[in-house]
Amino acid sequence: MIGKLNHVAIVVPDLTAATALYRDTLGAAVSQPVDLPPHGVTVVFVTLPNTKIELLHPFGETSPIAGFLKKNPSGGIHHICYEVDDILAARDRLKAQGARVLGDGEPKIGAHDKPVLFLHPKDFCGTLVELEQA
């Protein structure tokens, strides 16, 4: 059902420093910071030959990742994202198998302008999983 790994999202306390680390130390291609107010994050996209990394920083006081950063002041991996061909079919299959879809269960448009869903970390080895329609 799942396809390729689309991205790994890392919450960072200092977006400028994290961008420099990936660009200057690791030699990766990085985007300019992109504010995504509807998602409550500012993101830098790191492009790798086989996947992407998203460096996430809270945007605004009500950012959904602010709590994560409070619990993990140094930052850390927030979620992994897998591609699926049909997000509704994937959702229905997972729910039938007992997996919990976060929110109202309906896909939202994600940072890449494609439908996404998040799955409860307690159902996936402690990892928040995002599904993105390819």
Beta strands, then each sheet from edge to edge (+ up, - down):
strand 1: 5-11
strand 2: 29-30
strand 3: 34-36
strand 4: 41-47
strand 5: 52-58
strand 6: 76-84
strand 7: 108-109
strand 8: 115-119
strand 9: 129-133
sheet 1: 2+ 4- 5+ 1+ 6- 9- 8+ 7-
sheet 2: 2+ 4- 3+
end
